[in-house]
Amino acid sequence: MPEIVLEARDLNVSYVRRRRRDNRVVKDVSFTIDSGQTLALVGESGSGKTTVARAVVGLVRAEGQLLFGSAGEPLQTRRTRALRRQIPMVFQDPRSSLNPRMLVGDVLNEGWAVHPEVAPAGDRRQALVTLLERVGLTEGLLSSRPAQLSGGQCQRVSIARAIALRPRLLVCDEAVSALDVSVQAQILHLLIDLKAELEIALLFITHDLGVVRQIADSVAVMEDGRIVEQGPTEQVFTAPSHPYSQDLLDAALDLAPADGPGRAGSQELSEQRSAETPRQHRSRRPRFNEE
């Protein structure tokens, strides 16, 4: 039986806004992530998915319960620091997530300085080289600064920094949306390989449903701060039960190029869903701009 890595129970996040009675941007969100599994959190801009990710890693304060591991240890306790290092985050903008004044070697070594319990013994430089090689980079980049790297290289450094802490859950917030299409595929394959190699779980935040189908085992669909549908990826894609999920899929098909990769399969899926679940489309269509 798979082990639960993270469980969220009735998660609520509020921001201070004037003249609004209900200022919650995340409302009663609950989900679980099992070891070795990828949960994709999807929805339009402003749906609250990035706020959920930030709550999981402790960047915003949340009400409700965040329980880590099979023992269900609360993340809102004094032991949070020891637990949080097992839940690093890879951010959307690979350049702004790295200190521009630091060398790549120093960026990677910083986590080990803060958490010496996971720092490798022996030759630290060789450990840094091994870490870079694991994400497809070379030793020569250790003395480079982020401004000297491409966007894809910066994101690989961010991923290397995250896995240096021996995580059990990796939170990826739109980790490929700022990259070129060809680089997106490379980073996705890297994440899939690392998940299998390191036996870690992923919480993957995205608005790109094509990416979801490649990487996710299960999907949770968010609308207006709430999860309106969740289940195995194929089930949500082939037989969505909520009208909002159906609209997200239809919008993704509308945005796909007519002769683009996967268009034929997507069109067939659309026709199959239309035959199985006749419906009237809602007038408001989802927005797919980034959060």
C-alpha angles and dihedrals in degrees: 000000000000118000119239112240099180134010124186117197122192093332115193129181124184132189122199110257127164123239094012122114095198110040096166114130093181116043126192095323116179130176143137132222120203126210113278092013133115121220114194116206108202137177143117125291110295095021092121101249096125090047089055090053091050091049091053093055093041100251093124129032115251136188120221127044133310109186121189127205132353090298090059097232111186114242092210096074138092089270089061094107093057091048098040094062085067090060107055123169133227109207132217099245107054094194100049091047091064126069104249092210096055128084117238090248091055092047091055094043093050094078092052090051091054094042106032090169089076097037114118119250121235126014106023094190092055089050089054091050091050090049092052092047090053090062095041100262132122134239092250091073093065090087095044128100124227092254089063093056133079121246091258092050091049090052091049089053089051090052091047090051090052098049091045087077093058095241127196093200126031117200113207115191108196086320095173104029095093093051134087115267094251091049091047090062091050093050092047091053089047091054092047091050093047091049090056096040097047096032093231132148125237133216101197119193114197147139093207109096092189089062091047093059091052099050112019131090092188137014135214116195117209128201124175093345097312134098105240098177138009136171144110113333097244092047093053092045098046101034112017111185100197123070091227091056089050091051092050090054093046091049090051090053091049091053095048117100114254093240098027125126113284093013094119093052091045091050091050089050091051092051091047092051092046090053093047100041114028110194146152115255118240117246094233111072122199121262117230101195114125123267 
